[in-house]
Amino acid sequence: MNRKRLIRILGTIILVEFAAMLPPLGISMYTRDQSGVRGFLLTLLIMLILSGIMLLYSRNAGRKMSTWEDVICTGLCWVALSVLGALPLFLSGQVPDFVDSLFEITSGFTTTGASVISDIEKLGKGVIFWRSFSHWLGGMGVLAFFLAILPAKGNDNGYAMNLLRSESPGPMVSKIVPRLKESTEILYMIYIGLTVLDIIFLLIAKMPVFDAFCIAFGTAGTGGFAVLNSGFATYTVLAQNVTTVFMILFGINFSLFYLLLIRRFRNVFRDEEVRLYFGIIFVSIIVITINMIGKTQDTATLGETVKNVAFTVGSIITTTGFSTADFDGWNSLSKAILFLLMIVGATAGSTGGGLKVSRLLVLYKAHKRTTHNRLYPDEVKVIKLNGEMLSERTIVSVESYLVIYFIIIAISFILVSADPVNYSFETNLSAVIATFNNIGPGFGKVGPTANFSGYSMFSKIVMTVDMLLGRLEIYPILALFAFNSLRRKY
């Protein structure tokens, strides 16, 4: 195993996080939040020393890494980011329990948005900004950012692609241009551009400047940390509608935005995944709206109902987790649809979580082929997605992922159900689904008006691991648990 290369990448990633903590430190200084300043300064000092030692030790590291080493590197980087990212919350004393701090910032980096903090407004502005900024950093991926800013090396393309594949969501990862570095740069420019547009529209919608930045970071990363205890209800209807649109946009494969920029409109409109994605959103909004009319106790107008339903559907399918209404109080059919949307998730290549629409498409086509082969065993039928034939390896990997996906949910559900707090079946299952799929709120005691603070330390650790498993799509974190056997192999 090329330990020095692994340590060098880890040290560089810590430096990236060091730089990312400077803006929240500046905000803490500006707002005279002494505990926040102390927490960030101590963390920055720890990170600087740690990164310096790592980079000095690994200065003569080779460049070659195996695929498994890249996978392990991805898992280690995300664990390190979460542990170090939790330190400002803990060392400032604003979140006095380290497990709570770790849960909170892991929820940030993985773009989950699940919180254990009951009174957000008691936090310093710098800490609030750091929580939201972690969404933005984790949305496109920290390693993707690392690859975008590094100087290009001719022999780096292989290991860089492995790193990107380990971190990127979806069953297939490809370059939009021949050079990987250019691909990551283009995707990040699109990401930054959409974020800036979101901020501008939120400011036009009369959202306070600080809130506009934090909400835009959460929307871009499909995270969902609130800035106020009242959540989104405080903001104008225009701000809510703007966020609905941008949540749905950030749930789309970023490669399609590039195709729009180069005027390849036909490729975008023919994309099977994005068509199904919008179809699911449209049908869900119509069914839930019809189902809710005349069946609720409130006096909401049709326009208000449609607005809240559209916002909620967009928030859940993109796994953002913002809320303008207490959807936990909606009727059974509406909640059942939302529960299914939690599992479906956004499109591959977006910042959203969940299973991904593309995986469902592949599974449907694989099942359709199996049925066809049973009826017509002499015919050979291939599976295509967007006109391109899928390899058997891709199909098997999607099916394998689905099996592991539900096994992890089952194990996590059993572990969380053993919690002494003794929450209901609905609460525990939705808590696991919400953390593993990086959504944020669930139902019951972890609904949109509640949080995860009632769970024991053990359950919080289980769900923290679930968040990492969900964001990295299982394998990089599982590789860490299998580290000893991998070390013997290499």
NUSEMAR-191006 format. One record per residue (C-alpha): z, x, y; residue number from 1. Coordinates in steps of 0.05 Angstrom, whole numbers, plus 5000, padded with zeros to 4 digits. Example, Ala and Ser with C-alpha at 12.3 -4.5 7.8 and 13.67 -1.06 7.14 Angstrom:
BEGIN
+------+------+-------+-----+
:   up : east : north : num :
+------+------+-------+-----+
: 5156 : 5246 :  4910 :   1 :
: 5143 : 5273 :  4979 :   2 :
+------+------+-------+-----+
// end
This chain:
BEGIN
+------+------+-------+-----+
:   up : east : north : num :
+------+------+-------+-----+
: 5000 : 5000 :  5000 :   1 :
: 4981 : 5026 :  5069 :   2 :
: 5051 : 5017 :  5099 :   3 :
: 5037 : 5057 :  5161 :   4 :
: 4977 : 5014 :  5179 :   5 :
: 5018 : 4951 :  5167 :   6 :
: 5075 : 4978 :  5210 :   7 :
: 5026 : 4997 :  5265 :   8 :
: 4996 : 4927 :  5269 :   9 :
: 5066 : 4898 :  5269 :  10 :
: 5088 : 4944 :  5325 :  11 :
: 5027 : 4925 :  5366 :  12 :
: 5039 : 4851 :  5356 :  13 :
: 5111 : 4860 :  5380 :  14 :
: 5082 : 4893 :  5443 :  15 :
: 5038 : 4831 :  5453 :  16 :
: 5099 : 4787 :  5448 :  17 :
: 5135 : 4834 :  5496 :  18 :
: 5080 : 4822 :  5548 :  19 :
: 5083 : 4747 :  5535 :  20 :
: 5157 : 4745 :  5551 :  21 :
: 5148 : 4774 :  5621 :  22 :
: 5126 : 4708 :  5654 :  23 :
: 5187 : 4669 :  5629 :  24 :
: 5231 : 4727 :  5651 :  25 :
: 5200 : 4722 :  5720 :  26 :
: 5212 : 4647 :  5722 :  27 :
: 5285 : 4658 :  5702 :  28 :
: 5293 : 4708 :  5758 :  29 :
: 5259 : 4662 :  5808 :  30 :
: 5303 : 4603 :  5790 :  31 :
: 5365 : 4649 :  5788 :  32 :
: 5381 : 4630 :  5716 :  33 :
: 5428 : 4688 :  5700 :  34 :
: 5438 : 4672 :  5627 :  35 :
: 5363 : 4666 :  5618 :  36 :
: 5351 : 4733 :  5652 :  37 :
: 5403 : 4765 :  5608 :  38 :
: 5372 : 4736 :  5545 :  39 :
: 5301 : 4758 :  5561 :  40 :
: 5321 : 4827 :  5585 :  41 :
: 5362 : 4842 :  5522 :  42 :
: 5305 : 4816 :  5479 :  43 :
: 5253 : 4857 :  5516 :  44 :
: 5296 : 4920 :  5507 :  45 :
: 5303 : 4907 :  5432 :  46 :
: 5228 : 4895 :  5426 :  47 :
: 5209 : 4957 :  5466 :  48 :
: 5254 : 5002 :  5423 :  49 :
: 5231 : 4970 :  5358 :  50 :
: 5157 : 4973 :  5376 :  51 :
: 5163 : 5045 :  5401 :  52 :
: 5195 : 5068 :  5336 :  53 :
: 5141 : 5032 :  5295 :  54 :
: 5083 : 5060 :  5334 :  55 :
: 5110 : 5131 :  5333 :  56 :
: 5122 : 5128 :  5259 :  57 :
: 5052 : 5101 :  5245 :  58 :
: 5012 : 5143 :  5294 :  59 :
: 4972 : 5176 :  5237 :  60 :
: 4960 : 5111 :  5199 :  61 :
: 4895 : 5101 :  5162 :  62 :
: 4851 : 5041 :  5177 :  63 :
: 4836 : 5015 :  5107 :  64 :
: 4876 : 4955 :  5081 :  65 :
: 4865 : 4911 :  5020 :  66 :
: 4858 : 4836 :  5025 :  67 :
: 4928 : 4825 :  4998 :  68 :
: 4956 : 4874 :  5049 :  69 :
: 4922 : 4835 :  5104 :  70 :
: 4953 : 4771 :  5078 :  71 :
: 5022 : 4803 :  5075 :  72 :
: 5012 : 4832 :  5145 :  73 :
: 4997 : 4763 :  5172 :  74 :
: 5060 : 4733 :  5142 :  75 :
: 5104 : 4791 :  5167 :  76 :
: 5075 : 4786 :  5237 :  77 :
: 5090 : 4712 :  5243 :  78 :
: 5161 : 4721 :  5215 :  79 :
: 5173 : 4778 :  5265 :  80 :
: 5145 : 4737 :  5323 :  81 :
: 5191 : 4679 :  5306 :  82 :
: 5254 : 4721 :  5296 :  83 :
: 5244 : 4761 :  5360 :  84 :
: 5220 : 4700 :  5398 :  85 :
: 5285 : 4664 :  5381 :  86 :
: 5328 : 4719 :  5412 :  87 :
: 5322 : 4697 :  5486 :  88 :
: 5348 : 4627 :  5467 :  89 :
: 5405 : 4656 :  5427 :  90 :
: 5425 : 4716 :  5471 :  91 :
: 5424 : 4673 :  5534 :  92 :
: 5474 : 4626 :  5501 :  93 :
: 5430 : 4566 :  5518 :  94 :
: 5420 : 4553 :  5443 :  95 :
: 5485 : 4583 :  5415 :  96 :
: 5467 : 4579 :  5341 :  97 :
: 5416 : 4630 :  5316 :  98 :
: 5388 : 4584 :  5262 :  99 :
: 5376 : 4530 :  5315 : 100 :
: 5343 : 4583 :  5359 : 101 :
: 5299 : 4605 :  5301 : 102 :
: 5281 : 4533 :  5283 : 103 :
: 5263 : 4519 :  5356 : 104 :
: 5218 : 4578 :  5370 : 105 :
: 5186 : 4576 :  5300 : 106 :
: 5170 : 4504 :  5318 : 107 :
: 5139 : 4532 :  5381 : 108 :
: 5096 : 4587 :  5351 : 109 :
: 5073 : 4543 :  5293 : 110 :
: 5056 : 4488 :  5344 : 111 :
: 5101 : 4439 :  5309 : 112 :
: 5143 : 4413 :  5368 : 113 :
: 5202 : 4392 :  5325 : 114 :
: 5266 : 4405 :  5364 : 115 :
: 5341 : 4411 :  5352 : 116 :
: 5358 : 4408 :  5426 : 117 :
: 5386 : 4342 :  5450 : 118 :
: 5388 : 4357 :  5524 : 119 :
: 5325 : 4395 :  5544 : 120 :
: 5340 : 4392 :  5618 : 121 :
: 5403 : 4435 :  5608 : 122 :
: 5359 : 4493 :  5589 : 123 :
: 5337 : 4543 :  5642 : 124 :
: 5265 : 4538 :  5668 : 125 :
: 5248 : 4605 :  5637 : 126 :
: 5270 : 4583 :  5568 : 127 :
: 5233 : 4516 :  5575 : 128 :
: 5170 : 4555 :  5595 : 129 :
: 5178 : 4603 :  5536 : 130 :
: 5183 : 4544 :  5487 : 131 :
: 5118 : 4514 :  5514 : 132 :
: 5082 : 4581 :  5522 : 133 :
: 5097 : 4596 :  5448 : 134 :
: 5054 : 4535 :  5432 : 135 :
: 4996 : 4564 :  5469 : 136 :
: 5004 : 4633 :  5437 : 137 :
: 5009 : 4604 :  5367 : 138 :
: 4954 : 4553 :  5376 : 139 :
: 4893 : 4599 :  5370 : 140 :
: 4934 : 4651 :  5333 : 141 :
: 4969 : 4714 :  5357 : 142 :
: 4929 : 4757 :  5310 : 143 :
: 4864 : 4727 :  5337 : 144 :
: 4888 : 4747 :  5406 : 145 :
: 4905 : 4816 :  5379 : 146 :
: 4834 : 4823 :  5351 : 147 :
: 4803 : 4798 :  5416 : 148 :
: 4838 : 4850 :  5461 : 149 :
: 4833 : 4910 :  5415 : 150 :
: 4777 : 4960 :  5426 : 151 :
: 4723 : 4949 :  5373 : 152 :
: 4717 : 4999 :  5317 : 153 :
: 4656 : 5002 :  5272 : 154 :
: 4695 : 5000 :  5207 : 155 :
: 4746 : 4948 :  5229 : 156 :
: 4704 : 4886 :  5214 : 157 :
: 4727 : 4878 :  5142 : 158 :
: 4803 : 4881 :  5152 : 159 :
: 4797 : 4843 :  5218 : 160 :
: 4761 : 4786 :  5182 : 161 :
: 4815 : 4785 :  5129 : 162 :
: 4869 : 4781 :  5183 : 163 :
: 4832 : 4725 :  5218 : 164 :
: 4820 : 4687 :  5153 : 165 :
: 4895 : 4693 :  5136 : 166 :
: 4915 : 4662 :  5202 : 167 :
: 4860 : 4611 :  5216 : 168 :
: 4866 : 4539 :  5193 : 169 :
: 4816 : 4506 :  5147 : 170 :
: 4781 : 4521 :  5081 : 171 :
: 4725 : 4563 :  5111 : 172 :
: 4727 : 4616 :  5166 : 173 :
: 4663 : 4644 :  5195 : 174 :
: 4639 : 4682 :  5256 : 175 :
: 4601 : 4645 :  5311 : 176 :
: 4564 : 4710 :  5329 : 177 :
: 4551 : 4771 :  5285 : 178 :
: 4607 : 4814 :  5314 : 179 :
: 4677 : 4789 :  5298 : 180 :
: 4708 : 4816 :  5362 : 181 :
: 4656 : 4778 :  5404 : 182 :
: 4671 : 4715 :  5363 : 183 :
: 4745 : 4718 :  5378 : 184 :
: 4732 : 4733 :  5451 : 185 :
: 4686 : 4673 :  5458 : 186 :
: 4736 : 4627 :  5423 : 187 :
: 4793 : 4651 :  5467 : 188 :
: 4751 : 4641 :  5530 : 189 :
: 4736 : 4570 :  5509 : 190 :
: 4811 : 4560 :  5494 : 191 :
: 4831 : 4588 :  5562 : 192 :
: 4777 : 4547 :  5597 : 193 :
: 4799 : 4481 :  5566 : 194 :
: 4872 : 4497 :  5582 : 195 :
: 4855 : 4510 :  5655 : 196 :
: 4815 : 4445 :  5658 : 197 :
: 4875 : 4408 :  5629 : 198 :
: 4922 : 4438 :  5681 : 199 :
: 4875 : 4418 :  5738 : 200 :
: 4868 : 4346 :  5714 : 201 :
: 4944 : 4340 :  5704 : 202 :
: 4955 : 4365 :  5775 : 203 :
: 4905 : 4313 :  5800 : 204 :
: 4945 : 4262 :  5761 : 205 :
: 5006 : 4281 :  5803 : 206 :
: 5044 : 4318 :  5750 : 207 :
: 5092 : 4371 :  5778 : 208 :
: 5063 : 4442 :  5774 : 209 :
: 5114 : 4470 :  5726 : 210 :
: 5108 : 4409 :  5680 : 211 :
: 5031 : 4412 :  5683 : 212 :
: 5031 : 4484 :  5657 : 213 :
: 5081 : 4469 :  5602 : 214 :
: 5047 : 4405 :  5580 : 215 :
: 4979 : 4437 :  5581 : 216 :
: 5005 : 4495 :  5537 : 217 :
: 5032 : 4444 :  5488 : 218 :
: 4968 : 4403 :  5489 : 219 :
: 4924 : 4464 :  5479 : 220 :
: 4965 : 4489 :  5421 : 221 :
: 4975 : 4418 :  5395 : 222 :
: 5049 : 4432 :  5398 : 223 :
: 5087 : 4378 :  5434 : 224 :
: 5151 : 4405 :  5463 : 225 :
: 5175 : 4359 :  5519 : 226 :
: 5197 : 4386 :  5587 : 227 :
: 5241 : 4326 :  5604 : 228 :
: 5290 : 4285 :  5563 : 229 :
: 5249 : 4223 :  5579 : 230 :
: 5188 : 4255 :  5547 : 231 :
: 5120 : 4230 :  5572 : 232 :
: 5145 : 4163 :  5598 : 233 :
: 5161 : 4194 :  5666 : 234 :
: 5089 : 4215 :  5681 : 235 :
: 5034 : 4172 :  5710 : 236 :
: 4986 : 4131 :  5668 : 237 :
: 4930 : 4178 :  5690 : 238 :
: 4969 : 4239 :  5665 : 239 :
: 4980 : 4204 :  5598 : 240 :
: 4906 : 4186 :  5592 : 241 :
: 4885 : 4257 :  5610 : 242 :
: 4931 : 4284 :  5556 : 243 :
: 4902 : 4235 :  5505 : 244 :
: 4832 : 4261 :  5518 : 245 :
: 4852 : 4335 :  5516 : 246 :
: 4895 : 4326 :  5453 : 247 :
: 4833 : 4299 :  5417 : 248 :
: 4790 : 4355 :  5446 : 249 :
: 4837 : 4409 :  5421 : 250 :
: 4834 : 4377 :  5352 : 251 :
: 4760 : 4395 :  5348 : 252 :
: 4731 : 4458 :  5316 : 253 :
: 4723 : 4508 :  5374 : 254 :
: 4657 : 4532 :  5345 : 255 :
: 4628 : 4465 :  5365 : 256 :
: 4645 : 4477 :  5438 : 257 :
: 4606 : 4542 :  5434 : 258 :
: 4547 : 4504 :  5405 : 259 :
: 4551 : 4456 :  5464 : 260 :
: 4551 : 4515 :  5513 : 261 :
: 4488 : 4543 :  5482 : 262 :
: 4457 : 4473 :  5481 : 263 :
: 4452 : 4464 :  5407 : 264 :
: 4471 : 4390 :  5414 : 265 :
: 4438 : 4368 :  5350 : 266 :
: 4483 : 4414 :  5308 : 267 :
: 4545 : 4384 :  5341 : 268 :
: 4525 : 4311 :  5332 : 269 :
: 4506 : 4324 :  5259 : 270 :
: 4572 : 4357 :  5242 : 271 :
: 4601 : 4315 :  5186 : 272 :
: 4673 : 4335 :  5199 : 273 :
: 4675 : 4318 :  5273 : 274 :
: 4640 : 4252 :  5260 : 275 :
: 4691 : 4232 :  5208 : 276 :
: 4747 : 4257 :  5255 : 277 :
: 4725 : 4211 :  5311 : 278 :
: 4713 : 4155 :  5262 : 279 :
: 4784 : 4159 :  5236 : 280 :
: 4812 : 4160 :  5307 : 281 :
: 4769 : 4100 :  5328 : 282 :
: 4786 : 4057 :  5267 : 283 :
: 4860 : 4075 :  5271 : 284 :
: 4865 : 4054 :  5344 : 285 :
: 4829 : 3988 :  5331 : 286 :
: 4870 : 3970 :  5269 : 287 :
: 4938 : 3988 :  5299 : 288 :
: 4922 : 3953 :  5365 : 289 :
: 4901 : 3889 :  5330 : 290 :
: 4962 : 3894 :  5284 : 291 :
: 5009 : 3901 :  5343 : 292 :
: 4983 : 3845 :  5387 : 293 :
: 5033 : 3789 :  5386 : 294 :
: 5078 : 3824 :  5336 : 295 :
: 5123 : 3863 :  5382 : 296 :
: 5184 : 3842 :  5422 : 297 :
: 5161 : 3877 :  5486 : 298 :
: 5118 : 3847 :  5541 : 299 :
: 5066 : 3902 :  5543 : 300 :
: 4997 : 3881 :  5566 : 301 :
: 4935 : 3893 :  5523 : 302 :
: 4917 : 3953 :  5567 : 303 :
: 4986 : 3984 :  5559 : 304 :
: 4984 : 3973 :  5483 : 305 :
: 4915 : 4005 :  5477 : 306 :
: 4938 : 4064 :  5520 : 307 :
: 5001 : 4076 :  5478 : 308 :
: 4964 : 4068 :  5412 : 309 :
: 4908 : 4115 :  5433 : 310 :
: 4958 : 4166 :  5457 : 311 :
: 4999 : 4161 :  5393 : 312 :
: 4939 : 4164 :  5346 : 313 :
: 4911 : 4224 :  5384 : 314 :
: 4979 : 4257 :  5384 : 315 :
: 4991 : 4247 :  5309 : 316 :
: 4922 : 4264 :  5281 : 317 :
: 4919 : 4327 :  5322 : 318 :
: 4991 : 4342 :  5303 : 319 :
: 5011 : 4350 :  5376 : 320 :
: 5073 : 4306 :  5374 : 321 :
: 5077 : 4280 :  5445 : 322 :
: 5098 : 4207 :  5452 : 323 :
: 5093 : 4153 :  5505 : 324 :
: 5123 : 4099 :  5459 : 325 :
: 5175 : 4095 :  5404 : 326 :
: 5126 : 4087 :  5347 : 327 :
: 5185 : 4088 :  5298 : 328 :
: 5196 : 4016 :  5321 : 329 :
: 5125 : 3994 :  5304 : 330 :
: 5112 : 3949 :  5244 : 331 :
: 5100 : 3974 :  5173 : 332 :
: 5023 : 3975 :  5174 : 333 :
: 5021 : 4014 :  5239 : 334 :
: 5071 : 4065 :  5214 : 335 :
: 5034 : 4071 :  5147 : 336 :
: 4970 : 4089 :  5184 : 337 :
: 5007 : 4140 :  5227 : 338 :
: 5038 : 4170 :  5164 : 339 :
: 4969 : 4179 :  5133 : 340 :
: 4944 : 4210 :  5198 : 341 :
: 5002 : 4260 :  5193 : 342 :
: 4974 : 4284 :  5127 : 343 :
: 4900 : 4283 :  5147 : 344 :
: 4908 : 4325 :  5210 : 345 :
: 4854 : 4352 :  5255 : 346 :
: 4790 : 4390 :  5241 : 347 :
: 4785 : 4460 :  5213 : 348 :
: 4777 : 4514 :  5266 : 349 :
: 4819 : 4475 :  5317 : 350 :
: 4891 : 4486 :  5337 : 351 :
: 4914 : 4424 :  5298 : 352 :
: 4952 : 4423 :  5233 : 353 :
: 4952 : 4378 :  5171 : 354 :
: 4906 : 4381 :  5111 : 355 :
: 4844 : 4382 :  5156 : 356 :
: 4787 : 4332 :  5155 : 357 :
: 4740 : 4382 :  5124 : 358 :
: 4784 : 4389 :  5062 : 359 :
: 4783 : 4314 :  5053 : 360 :
: 4707 : 4314 :  5059 : 361 :
: 4702 : 4369 :  5006 : 362 :
: 4750 : 4332 :  4960 : 363 :
: 4712 : 4267 :  4968 : 364 :
: 4646 : 4300 :  4952 : 365 :
: 4675 : 4337 :  4893 : 366 :
: 4702 : 4272 :  4865 : 367 :
: 4635 : 4238 :  4878 : 368 :
: 4600 : 4295 :  4840 : 369 :
: 4648 : 4289 :  4781 : 370 :
: 4634 : 4214 :  4776 : 371 :
: 4559 : 4227 :  4780 : 372 :
: 4563 : 4280 :  4726 : 373 :
: 4600 : 4232 :  4680 : 374 :
: 4545 : 4180 :  4689 : 375 :
: 4487 : 4229 :  4689 : 376 :
: 4509 : 4291 :  4650 : 377 :
: 4439 : 4321 :  4648 : 378 :
: 4432 : 4324 :  4724 : 379 :
: 4457 : 4382 :  4766 : 380 :
: 4487 : 4359 :  4832 : 381 :
: 4508 : 4409 :  4886 : 382 :
: 4558 : 4396 :  4942 : 383 :
: 4535 : 4406 :  5013 : 384 :
: 4573 : 4404 :  5079 : 385 :
: 4532 : 4401 :  5143 : 386 :
: 4469 : 4416 :  5102 : 387 :
: 4497 : 4480 :  5072 : 388 :
: 4513 : 4486 :  4998 : 389 :
: 4587 : 4499 :  4983 : 390 :
: 4605 : 4552 :  4932 : 391 :
: 4645 : 4532 :  4871 : 392 :
: 4698 : 4582 :  4895 : 393 :
: 4707 : 4542 :  4960 : 394 :
: 4712 : 4476 :  4922 : 395 :
: 4763 : 4504 :  4873 : 396 :
: 4804 : 4535 :  4930 : 397 :
: 4806 : 4467 :  4966 : 398 :
: 4830 : 4432 :  4902 : 399 :
: 4881 : 4487 :  4889 : 400 :
: 4907 : 4483 :  4960 : 401 :
: 4917 : 4408 :  4952 : 402 :
: 4959 : 4418 :  4889 : 403 :
: 5003 : 4472 :  4922 : 404 :
: 5007 : 4429 :  4985 : 405 :
: 5039 : 4371 :  4949 : 406 :
: 5083 : 4415 :  4905 : 407 :
: 5114 : 4447 :  4968 : 408 :
: 5124 : 4378 :  4999 : 409 :
: 5159 : 4354 :  4936 : 410 :
: 5205 : 4415 :  4931 : 411 :
: 5222 : 4412 :  5005 : 412 :
: 5235 : 4338 :  5002 : 413 :
: 5284 : 4347 :  4944 : 414 :
: 5320 : 4404 :  4979 : 415 :
: 5326 : 4366 :  5045 : 416 :
: 5348 : 4303 :  5009 : 417 :
: 5407 : 4342 :  4982 : 418 :
: 5432 : 4352 :  5053 : 419 :
: 5504 : 4326 :  5062 : 420 :
: 5482 : 4287 :  5124 : 421 :
: 5451 : 4237 :  5074 : 422 :
: 5393 : 4212 :  5116 : 423 :
: 5347 : 4157 :  5089 : 424 :
: 5287 : 4169 :  5044 : 425 :
: 5240 : 4153 :  5102 : 426 :
: 5274 : 4202 :  5149 : 427 :
: 5276 : 4260 :  5099 : 428 :
: 5204 : 4251 :  5075 : 429 :
: 5176 : 4245 :  5145 : 430 :
: 5218 : 4305 :  5167 : 431 :
: 5186 : 4348 :  5113 : 432 :
: 5116 : 4320 :  5127 : 433 :
: 5126 : 4330 :  5203 : 434 :
: 5148 : 4402 :  5196 : 435 :
: 5100 : 4424 :  5141 : 436 :
: 5040 : 4392 :  5176 : 437 :
: 5064 : 4419 :  5244 : 438 :
: 5069 : 4351 :  5276 : 439 :
: 5139 : 4348 :  5307 : 440 :
: 5168 : 4277 :  5306 : 441 :
: 5173 : 4235 :  5243 : 442 :
: 5207 : 4169 :  5230 : 443 :
: 5279 : 4145 :  5227 : 444 :
: 5330 : 4196 :  5250 : 445 :
: 5274 : 4246 :  5268 : 446 :
: 5232 : 4195 :  5306 : 447 :
: 5201 : 4206 :  5375 : 448 :
: 5267 : 4189 :  5411 : 449 :
: 5310 : 4232 :  5364 : 450 :
: 5310 : 4304 :  5339 : 451 :
: 5327 : 4348 :  5280 : 452 :
: 5396 : 4371 :  5304 : 453 :
: 5433 : 4327 :  5253 : 454 :
: 5409 : 4367 :  5193 : 455 :
: 5451 : 4423 :  5161 : 456 :
: 5436 : 4497 :  5170 : 457 :
: 5405 : 4499 :  5100 : 458 :
: 5357 : 4441 :  5114 : 459 :
: 5337 : 4473 :  5180 : 460 :
: 5320 : 4538 :  5144 : 461 :
: 5279 : 4499 :  5092 : 462 :
: 5240 : 4464 :  5147 : 463 :
: 5232 : 4530 :  5186 : 464 :
: 5198 : 4560 :  5125 : 465 :
: 5157 : 4496 :  5118 : 466 :
: 5132 : 4504 :  5190 : 467 :
: 5108 : 4575 :  5175 : 468 :
: 5077 : 4553 :  5109 : 469 :
: 5040 : 4497 :  5143 : 470 :
: 5015 : 4538 :  5202 : 471 :
: 4990 : 4596 :  5159 : 472 :
: 4965 : 4548 :  5105 : 473 :
: 5014 : 4571 :  5052 : 474 :
: 4987 : 4637 :  5024 : 475 :
: 5011 : 4690 :  5074 : 476 :
: 5083 : 4665 :  5069 : 477 :
: 5080 : 4657 :  4993 : 478 :
: 5054 : 4729 :  4991 : 479 :
: 5119 : 4753 :  5023 : 480 :
: 5160 : 4721 :  4967 : 481 :
: 5115 : 4757 :  4917 : 482 :
: 5121 : 4823 :  4954 : 483 :
: 5155 : 4861 :  4898 : 484 :
: 5102 : 4845 :  4847 : 485 :
: 5047 : 4861 :  4897 : 486 :
: 5081 : 4927 :  4914 : 487 :
: 5080 : 4947 :  4840 : 488 :
: 5006 : 4927 :  4836 : 489 :
: 4986 : 4970 :  4896 : 490 :
+------+------+-------+-----+
// end
